[in-house]
Amino acid sequence: MNIEDYTGFFHDGSIIDIKHEENEIEISMESAEMTEEDMKEEFPLSEHDTIKGKLHLEGIKNIKENDKINIEKLKMNYEIADIFDFEISQNKVQFKIKWNSFPPSQLIKGFSTIQIEAEKIWWENIPDLYDPYW
């Protein structure tokens, strides 16, 4: 599955978890709901008709958050990370994220633009990936 073909469906999706170990980052994510007509190829969707899985970034070259260059460790700033925008181009990934806490409040805790450059980016589709907030 080529995740680049589906980045637009992650608008209104969420980041479930971020694991950053040394030179690798693993981002657990879920898209917004989609239909079979939206799919360019056949692959299993979650029980909520979403794409669910992990974005793997290997050989991290740099991380930028809100124009701060060379962030040492990428992490969840709050419990809830709603994806406003998700893009992949060549060796770069960009997220625009609305942060909030659990239980969700009316006040948005923050907004981040995160850019990551890596040697290798690949998607692991996991339709039954555990999400503690479902």
C-alpha positions in Angstrom: 0.0 0.0 0.0 1.4 3.4 -1.0 0.3 5.7 1.9 1.2 8.8 -0.2 -2.0 8.1 -2.2 -4.1 8.4 1.0 -2.6 11.3 3.0 -5.7 13.5 2.3 -7.9 11.1 4.2 -5.9 11.8 7.4 -7.4 15.3 7.6 -9.7 14.9 10.7 -7.8 11.7 11.6 -5.6 11.3 14.6 -2.1 10.4 15.8 -2.5 7.7 18.5 1.1 7.5 19.7 4.6 8.6 18.8 7.7 6.5 19.6 11.1 8.0 19.0 14.1 5.7 19.6 17.5 7.0 18.5 17.4 7.4 14.7 13.9 6.0 14.2 10.3 7.3 14.7 7.1 5.2 14.7 3.9 7.2 14.5 0.6 5.3 15.1 -2.2 6.9 13.2 -5.8 6.7 12.0 -7.4 8.4 9.1 -10.9 9.8 8.8 -13.6 7.4 7.6 -13.5 6.3 4.0 -15.5 4.3 1.6 -14.4 1.5 -0.8 -14.7 3.9 -3.7 -12.0 6.0 -2.1 -9.5 3.1 -2.2 -7.1 2.9 -5.2 -6.1 -0.6 -4.2 -7.5 -3.4 -2.0 -6.4 -3.5 1.6 -8.2 -4.0 4.9 -9.8 -1.0 6.7 -10.3 -0.9 10.5 -13.7 -1.8 12.0 -14.5 2.0 11.8 -13.7 2.1 8.0 -10.5 4.0 8.5 -6.9 3.4 7.6 -5.0 2.5 10.7 -1.4 1.7 11.2 2.1 2.9 11.8 4.2 5.4 9.8 7.9 4.3 10.1 10.7 6.9 9.6 14.2 5.5 9.6 17.5 7.4 9.4 16.2 10.6 10.8 18.1 13.6 9.3 16.2 16.4 11.1 13.0 17.3 12.9 11.5 20.7 12.9 8.5 21.7 15.1 7.0 25.2 14.7 10.2 26.3 12.9 12.4 25.1 15.8 15.1 23.1 14.0 16.8 19.9 15.3 14.3 18.8 17.9 16.0 16.1 19.8 13.0 13.9 20.7 9.5 14.0 19.0 6.7 13.1 21.5 3.0 13.5 22.1 2.5 17.0 23.5 -0.9 16.1 24.9 -3.1 12.9 24.9 -5.0 13.9 21.8 -3.5 14.8 18.4 -6.0 15.6 15.7 -4.5 15.7 12.2 -5.3 18.9 10.4 -2.9 18.1 7.5 -0.6 15.3 6.5 1.8 15.3 3.5 4.6 13.1 2.3 7.0 14.2 -0.4 10.2 12.3 -1.2 12.0 11.9 2.1 10.0 14.4 4.0 6.8 14.2 6.1 4.8 17.2 7.4 2.0 17.2 9.9 -0.2 20.0 11.1 -1.7 18.9 14.5 -4.2 20.3 16.9 -3.4 19.1 20.4 -5.9 18.6 23.2 -6.2 16.7 26.5 -8.4 13.8 27.6 -11.2 14.2 28.3 -11.4 16.7 25.4 -12.0 20.3 26.4 -13.4 23.1 24.3 -9.9 24.8 24.5 -7.3 23.6 22.0 -4.1 23.1 23.9 -1.8 23.9 21.0 -1.2 23.7 17.3 2.0 22.3 15.8 3.6 22.1 12.4 6.0 19.2 12.4 8.4 18.4 9.6 10.6 15.3 9.5 13.3 14.4 7.0 14.3 10.7 6.9 16.2 8.3 4.7 13.4 5.9 4.5 9.6 6.3 5.1 7.2 3.4 5.0 3.7 2.5 6.1 2.6 -0.6 8.1 -1.1 -1.1 7.7 -2.6 -2.5 11.0 -6.4 -2.4 10.8 -6.8 -3.6 14.4 -4.3 -1.3 16.0 -5.3 -0.5 19.6 -6.5 3.0 20.3 -7.2 3.8 23.9 -9.7 6.5 23.1 -12.2 4.3 21.1 
